[in-house]
Amino acid sequence: MNAEEIRKPVRLKERHFWHRERRVILAREAHRLGPPVDALEIGAANGVKCEMLNRLGWNALAPYYHVTATEIARERGLEALRADTRALLGVSLFVRARRRLV
């Protein structure tokens, strides 16, 4: 998959009404959960939800399997890590591993 094919859904999800409303719901639920914490968005695809959580004060991390997707997420200012999430033994292990990389 080339970089432009990865960028297309990012542009769509930033503008499309369905995705805007999903972000509204996510923001409401994030506030309901209490103070911001670490978040791991497995299957982040384009990281739009990670961006939103970061704006709310969360520490959101987007793991990507694809090298180009990782680079694009970093270009967009996301904390992105190239990783195969299928290999995770548990989310807490992954978060601890990320902290060692920072």
Summary of the structure (lengths in Angstrom):
residues: 102
radius of gyration: 13.7
end to end distance: 28.1
largest distance: 38.9
contacts: 263
relative contact order: 0.15
helix: 60%
strand: 12%
